[in-house]
C-alpha cells in the first residue's frame, strides 16, 4: 500500500469523506517531499490534492504529480478557509478529518463558522499509527542522518582541547553536521562538561573543559526530513572509580533494554529491563526519565519506551535506548543508540563505540 492509499484508508476507516493536512510534518509524510508549503486534501475515493501558492507551484508541479497528487494553485483573492470551502463543496465533503494536534483553537473556530454544513472530526492518532512503522526509504533516511552525525562526532573528538567552552563545542558539532549534509540539528545540541553532565537536558554554557571532566554529547542530524539521535559520554583525562562503575551499570542497562526490543513485546519492557539493572546496582532513584522514544519526521514520536507505555512493538519502529544515571552536582552518564524493531532480532542503527573513551 503506497502512502496516499494508506492515508485515504484512514479516512475510510473513520467513515469520513476527506482528511485535511496543514501541519508541516504530516505534509512531508504525505508528499514525501521537503521544501514545500501548502496543504493536502485526501479523499475517501483515493483522490489526493496538494494546494499551494505561487511561491511553490513550480516545485510542486515538478515533484508531486508523479507521486499521485493533483497540484492546485490557490487564488490570491480568497482566504485559506474560503478557498478550502470551494474544494470541499466541489467534492461533496460532509465529514472532514482534521489534525487535532496541529490546528489552533482560532483556526478551528474559523473553520466551524465557515464550514457550516461540514462536520469536523479529530484525527487523533490516525496518522501517528502509520508513521510509527517506517518504510525502507524512511529507515534509510534515518540511517543517513545518523552517519552524518557520527562523522561530525569523530571530528569533534579531534577538535576538543583544554579551555574550549560547551557553547563552542556544540557549535562545532552543529557546523560539522551541516558540512556533511544535515539540513539542521535534530534538536538543540546538548554538549556538557564536568558537573553539568548531571543535567539530563542541560543547555551548553560558557563552562570550559578541563582535565578530569566527563563530557556528554546528545545530538542528531536531519536528512530528507528524518531525524537521528545519539548520546555518548566520555572523559577528558582520567576519571574516578565511581565514574567507571556507573558507566558500566548504564552500559549493562542499555544492553538489557536492547534484548527486549522485539516485535510483539510491550514498549514498557524495554524501560523496565534497564530500570531493573540500575535499581539492582543501587542507583534506581538516579534514573530520572523514560528509557527512550520513537523518532522519524519528529524527534519525539509515538510510541515511547516508557514504563507507562503498553503499546506492542512492531517491525519498522525505531526507538531510542538511552538509560542514564545522574548524580546532581557531580556527574551524569547517558548512552543512547537508535534501535530498529526487526522481529526477534533488533538492529542497532548507531555505529559508534560505546566503551568508555578517555581522551
N, C-alpha and C positions, 0 to 999 in steps of 0.2 A: 504494500500500500504506500503510495507516494505521499508527500507532505500535504498537498491540497486535499487528497481523498481522506486522509486521516482527520484533518480539521473539519471537513464537511461531515464526516461521520459523527464528530462531537455534536454538531448542530442537529443531526437527525436523532441521535440518542437523547438529546434534551427536548425533543419534539418541538423544536423551534424552526423558523424559516431561514434565519441567517445569523451570522456572527460578525460583529464589528470589532476590528482590532485597531487600536490607536496608539498603544504603548510601543516604545522603540524595540524592546526585547522580543515581544511576540511578532512584531513586523519582520524582524530579522529572521526569526524562526520560520515564519510563513513563506517569506520570499526567498530565503537562503541567500540574501544579499545585504551588504552593508553600504553605508554612504547614501542612502535614500531617505527621503521624508515623505510622509503621506499617511494613508490609512487603507486598510483592507476590508472588503466586504465579501464574505464567503457564504454561499447559499446552499441550502439543503440539496439542491439538484446537482451540486458539483461545480457550479459557476464560481470563478474567483476573480474579483475586481480589485485593481490597485489604483487608487485615486491620488493624484499629486498635482502640483502646480508647475508653472513654467520654469522654475529653477531646476527641477529634477526630471522633467518629462523626457528629455533626450536620453538620459542614462537609463531611465525606467524602460523606455521602449526598446533599448538595446538589449537589456538583460531579461526582462520578465515574460514576454510572450512565449519564449521557448520553454519557460517553466510552468506554463499553463495559465498565466494571468492575462486578463484584458486590462490594458492600461488606459485610464481615463483622465483627461485634463480637466481640473476643476476651474470653472469660470470665476473670474475675479469679482463679478457683480453679485455673487451670492456668498453668504457666510458658510462656514463649515456645516453647521446644522441645517441650513436651508438647502444646500446642495445635496447633503445626505438624504434629506427628506424626499427629494425628487427621485433619487435612486431607489429608496425603499418603496416608494409608491409604484415606480415603474416595474419593480419585481414582486409586487403584491406581498410584501413582508408585513406580517401582522404580529409576529413574535420574534423579538430580537435579543440575542445574547450579547452582553457587554462585559468588559473586563472590570469586575468589581474591585480588583486590587490596583487599578490604574486610574479609572475615571474619578475626577474630583467631585465633591458634593455640588459645586457650582455647575459643572458640566452636566451632571446627572439631572439636576433641577431644570436646566435649559432643555435637555432632551425630553424630559417628562412633559414640559409645557409645549414644545414644538411638535413632538410626535404624538398627537392627541389620540390617534386610532391605532397606535402600536404599543404593545405590551413589552416592557423591558424586563429581561430575566438575567440575574447574575450568573456569570460563567462558572464561578467557584474554581474548582481545581481541574476543570476540563482539559486545559492546555498543559497545566503542570504535570499531569499524568503522562501526557505524550512526551514532554520534554525530559522527563526523568530517565527514559531509556534512550541512550544515544545511538545514532546510526554509525556505520563505519566511517562516514565522512566527518561526522561530529567528533568521533574519537580521534581521528587523525588530526583534526584541528587542535584539540586539547593537547595531544602529544607534541605537535609542532610548537605550541605556546610553551610547553614545558621545556623542550630542548633549547628554545631561545633563553629561557630563564636560567637554565643550567650553564650555558655558555657565559652569560653575564656573571653568574656566581663565581665561576672559576677565575674570571678576570678580577672580580672583587678581592678574592683571596690574595692575589698577587699585588694588588694596589694598596692594601692596608698597611699602615705604618703608625708608629708611636705618634700620638698627638692629633691624629685625624679625628674629626668630630662625627657624631652619629648622623647629623644632617648631611655632612659631606659624603660619608659612606653611602647613605641612602640615595643621594642624588647621583653618585657614580653608578650605582647598581641600576637605577632607572634609566640613565643615559645609555648604558651598555645594552640593556634590553631593547631600547629603541633602535640602536645601531644594528642589532641583529634581526630586526623586523617586527618588534612588538608595536601594536597600534597604540597602546597605553599601558600603564601598570594595572594589574588586576584590581588593586586597591592601594591605599596609601601604604607604601612600603614601611614595614616595621624593622628597624635596624637599631639595636640597643646594646649598650656596653655595661659590664660590671653589675652593680646593684640594680640598674634599670631593667635587667633581664627578668626580674621578678614580676614585672607588669606584663601580663599576657598580651595586651594590645597597647603597649606604651607607644608614645609618639617620639620620633627622633628629636634630640635636643642638641645643645652645644657641648654636652658631655664628651670629653676627649679620651681616646684609647690609651691605656697604659698597661704595662706588663702585669700578668696575673688575671686580667679581665676575661670573663666569659663574653661571648658575642652571640646574640640571637638575630638571625635574619629570616623574616617571614615575608614572602613576596611572590609575585606571579606576573606573567606576561599575558597579552591578549593577541590571538591570531584568528583572523576572519570572524571576529566577534566572540570567540571562545576563550575562556579564562583558564589559567593554570594557577596552582597554589602549592607552595612548599615551604618548610621551615627547617633550618639547620642551626644547631647550637654548637659552637666550637670555642677554642681557647686561644688567647693571645699570651703565650707563655705558660709555665707550669701551673697546675691547679691543685686544689686540696684533695685529700682522700674522700671527703664527703661529696665533692662535686663528681668525682669518678663513680662513687656509689650511686648517687641519684641518677646520673646519666645512664648507668646500666639498668636501673629499675625502669626508667622511661623507655629504653630500647626494648626491654622484655615485654613491657605493657603494649607497645606498638605491635610487636610480633604476635602477641596473644589475640589482639583485635583482628589482625590480618587473617588469622586462622578461622575466624568466624565470618569472614566476608564471602559467603556462599549464597547462591540463589536459593530462595525459599526460607532463609533464616531471617528472623526479625532484626531490624536495624539496631535495636537496643542491645542485642547480643554482643555487638562489637564494643559498644561502650562498657558494658558490664564486664567483659573479659579484661579490658585494660584496667578498669577500676579495681577488679579483684587483685591483680598483680600489685598495683600501687598500694592498696589498702593492706595487703598481707605484709608488705615491706615497712608498714608503719607511717606512710605518707598520705593516707587517704584524704585527709582534710585539705591537703595542698594541691589536689587535682580539682580545679575550681570551675571547669567548663565542660561542655559536652565533648565527646571524642572527636566528632567531625561533622561534615555537611556535604551535600551534593553540590556540584558546580557544573557550569556549562556556559550558556549565554550570560548568566549572572554568577557572581562569585559565591553567593549563597542561594541554593535551590532546595527543593524538597525531593526525597526525604532526607532526614538528618540521622547521623549515628549518635543518637541521644538516648538516655535511659528511659525517656517517656515515649519513644517512637516505636510502635508495634508494626509499622509497615514492613512487609516482606521484601527482602532484597530480590531484584530481578536482573537478569542478564542485560548488560548495556548500561547499567547505572554506574556512575563514577562518584565515589565518596572519598573525602579526606580521612586519614588515620593520623590523628595528631594529639596524642596524650601529652600531658605536661605536669611538672611539679614546680611550684612557685613558693619560695621562702622569702616573705616580704623583707625588703631592705638588705637582703643577702644576694640571692641569685635565683634564676629560674632556668629550667631546661625544657624545651619542647622539640620534638622531632616529628616532622609531618611529611607523609607521602600521599599520592593520589592512587586509589585502588579501583580497578575496573572489575565489576562483578562478571564472572565468566564461569557459570556452572559451579562445580565444586573446586575450581582452581582459579582463585583470584589472581589478577595480574597487576603487578606494581608498575605504574606508568612513570614513576620517578627513578631516574638513573643517576644517582648521586650517592657517594659513600656516606655511611651512617656511623661508622666507628668514630670515637671522639678524636677530633683533629686538634692538634696542638701546634700552632704556627709560631 
